[in-house]
């Protein structure tokens, strides 16, 4: 069972802020239907790192790492998808 204490709460707050940081880019790219300024390489490598962080978080049972990286993977993966599908 994962214990929620002040250390976990700090981790959740940090995870929330760094994850939410991707939201404006996803919204902007979706609204503009343009991903020409996004680097496919950067987001592909970043997404690979996030997958590894997610696996790590699952293996050690760390809730902030699991939640942050699951959501970040969804957002970064969305940007990779936009880069592949939007014709600039």
Secondary structure, DSSP 4 states (H G I P E B T S, - for coil): -----HHHHHHHHHHHHHHHTTHHHHHHHHHHT--TTS-HHHHHHHHHHHHHHHHHHHHHT-HHHHHHHHHHHHHHHHHHHHHHH---
